[in-house]
Amino acid sequence: MALKIYEVKVDIPEGYNVVLGQSHFIKTVEDLYEVMATSCPGLRFGIAFCESSGKALIRHDGNDEEAEALAVNAAGKIGAGHSFIIFMKGGYPINVLDRIKAVQEVVGLFAATANPLTVIVAENEQGRGILGVIDGVAPKGVEGESDKEERHGFLRKIGYKR
């Protein structure tokens, strides 16, 4: 089988953010669950992990049925071994990224976004892997003074800066 390259669009409903990464062990789902459940009060989430050996199942968990179903669906479309995806609402990736990165079996992250997301996937006779992502849109210009003021104001409005 020749190498094939696919674009997999991840549908992210309004109000959700996603974190897409790669891990290496079956306990990923449980460890990520603990991170998400203890990181941000009121956070609702669903996790899906593509096991890449043994039964090769999509393992999943979460505290929100809709978020969990979204994660399982996206993981199935991506289909890359040892990849995981988390759908979350009621918080932002910034609230959980450091803790996700600190999970022993997490190898790395590809995206943390609410923007339109396309995952570039390669497939050969062995399986599928993530080459990278397209996160959002290309720049439309360069920030001006009013844009800087708007950015500064927004960060203060949401409480991320004083």
C-alpha positions as CSV (number, residue, x, y, z in Angstrom):
1,M,0.0,0.0,0.0
2,A,1.3,3.4,-1.0
3,L,1.3,6.2,1.6
4,K,-1.9,8.1,1.5
5,I,-2.5,11.6,2.9
6,Y,-5.9,12.7,4.2
7,E,-7.4,15.9,5.5
8,V,-9.8,15.2,8.4
9,K,-12.0,18.1,9.4
10,V,-12.8,18.1,13.1
11,D,-16.3,19.7,13.8
12,I,-16.0,21.9,16.9
13,P,-19.5,23.1,18.0
14,E,-19.9,26.6,19.4
15,G,-18.8,26.8,23.0
16,Y,-16.3,23.9,22.8
17,N,-12.5,23.8,22.6
18,V,-10.4,20.8,21.7
19,V,-7.0,19.5,22.7
20,L,-5.4,17.0,20.2
21,G,-2.3,15.1,21.2
22,Q,-0.4,11.9,21.1
23,S,0.3,9.5,24.0
24,H,1.7,6.0,24.4
25,F,-0.2,3.9,26.9
26,I,-3.7,2.5,27.6
27,K,-3.9,4.4,31.0
28,T,-4.0,7.7,29.0
29,V,-7.8,7.9,29.3
30,E,-7.9,7.6,33.0
31,D,-5.0,9.9,33.6
32,L,-6.4,12.6,31.3
33,Y,-9.8,12.2,33.0
34,E,-8.2,13.0,36.4
35,V,-6.4,16.0,35.0
36,M,-9.6,17.4,33.4
37,A,-11.8,16.7,36.5
38,T,-9.4,18.4,38.9
39,S,-8.1,21.3,36.8
40,C,-11.0,23.7,36.4
41,P,-14.3,23.9,38.5
42,G,-17.4,23.4,36.3
43,L,-15.4,22.0,33.3
44,R,-17.4,19.6,31.1
45,F,-15.4,17.3,28.9
46,G,-15.1,14.1,26.9
47,I,-11.9,12.2,26.0
48,A,-11.2,9.6,23.3
49,F,-7.9,7.7,22.8
50,C,-7.1,5.5,19.8
51,E,-5.4,2.4,21.2
52,S,-2.7,1.3,18.7
53,S,-2.2,-2.4,19.7
54,G,-4.1,-5.3,21.2
55,K,-7.8,-4.7,20.6
56,A,-7.0,-1.3,19.0
57,L,-10.2,0.2,20.4
58,I,-11.2,3.8,20.8
59,R,-11.1,4.2,24.6
60,H,-13.2,7.0,26.1
61,D,-14.4,8.7,29.2
62,G,-15.7,12.0,30.4
63,N,-18.2,13.8,32.5
64,D,-20.4,15.1,29.7
65,E,-22.2,12.7,27.3
66,E,-22.2,15.2,24.4
67,A,-18.5,16.0,24.8
68,E,-17.6,12.4,25.0
69,A,-19.6,11.5,21.9
70,L,-17.9,14.4,20.0
71,A,-14.5,13.1,21.1
72,V,-15.3,9.5,20.1
73,N,-16.6,10.6,16.7
74,A,-13.5,12.8,16.0
75,A,-11.1,10.1,17.1
76,G,-12.8,7.6,14.8
77,K,-12.4,10.0,11.8
78,I,-8.8,10.7,12.6
79,G,-8.0,7.1,13.4
80,A,-4.3,7.6,14.3
81,G,-2.8,5.2,16.7
82,H,-2.0,6.6,20.2
83,S,-3.8,9.9,19.4
84,F,-6.2,11.5,21.8
85,I,-8.7,14.2,21.6
86,I,-10.5,16.1,24.3
87,F,-13.6,18.2,23.8
88,M,-14.2,20.7,26.6
89,K,-16.6,23.4,27.5
90,G,-16.8,25.7,30.6
91,G,-13.1,26.4,30.5
92,Y,-10.2,27.0,28.1
93,P,-7.2,24.9,27.1
94,I,-5.0,27.4,29.0
95,N,-6.6,26.0,32.1
96,V,-5.4,22.4,31.5
97,L,-2.5,22.4,29.1
98,D,0.3,22.3,31.6
99,R,-1.3,19.5,33.5
100,I,-2.0,17.5,30.2
101,K,1.7,18.0,29.2
102,A,2.8,16.7,32.6
103,V,0.9,13.4,32.2
104,Q,3.7,10.8,32.0
105,E,2.5,9.0,28.9
106,V,1.7,12.2,26.9
107,V,4.2,12.5,24.0
108,G,3.1,15.9,22.7
109,L,0.3,18.1,21.6
110,F,-0.8,19.1,18.1
111,A,-3.6,21.6,18.8
112,A,-5.6,23.4,21.5
113,T,-8.3,25.4,19.8
114,A,-11.9,26.4,19.2
115,N,-11.1,27.4,15.6
116,P,-11.9,25.4,12.5
117,L,-9.4,22.4,12.7
118,T,-8.1,20.1,10.0
119,V,-5.9,17.2,10.9
120,I,-3.4,16.1,8.3
121,V,-3.3,12.3,8.5
122,A,-0.9,9.8,6.8
123,E,-1.9,6.2,6.2
124,N,0.2,3.2,5.2
125,E,-0.1,-0.6,5.6
126,Q,0.7,-0.3,9.3
127,G,-1.9,2.3,10.2
128,R,-2.4,6.0,10.5
129,G,-0.5,8.9,12.0
130,I,-0.9,12.6,12.5
131,L,1.5,14.7,10.4
132,G,0.2,18.0,11.7
133,V,-2.8,20.4,11.8
134,I,-4.3,23.4,10.2
135,D,-5.7,25.5,13.0
136,G,-8.0,28.4,12.0
137,V,-7.3,30.7,9.1
138,A,-4.2,32.4,7.6
139,P,-3.4,35.9,8.9
140,K,-5.3,38.7,7.2
141,G,-3.0,41.6,8.1
142,V,-0.7,43.0,10.8
143,E,-1.9,44.2,14.2
144,G,-2.3,48.0,14.5
145,E,-2.6,50.2,17.6
146,S,-6.3,49.8,17.9
147,D,-6.0,46.0,17.5
148,K,-3.4,46.0,20.4
149,E,-5.8,48.0,22.6
150,E,-8.6,45.6,21.7
151,R,-6.4,42.6,22.6
152,H,-5.3,44.2,25.9
153,G,-8.9,45.0,26.8
154,F,-10.2,41.5,25.9
155,L,-7.6,39.8,28.1
156,R,-8.5,42.1,31.0
157,K,-12.3,41.6,30.4
158,I,-12.0,37.8,30.7
159,G,-9.7,38.2,33.8
160,Y,-6.5,36.8,32.3
161,K,-4.6,40.1,32.9
162,R,-4.9,42.8,35.5
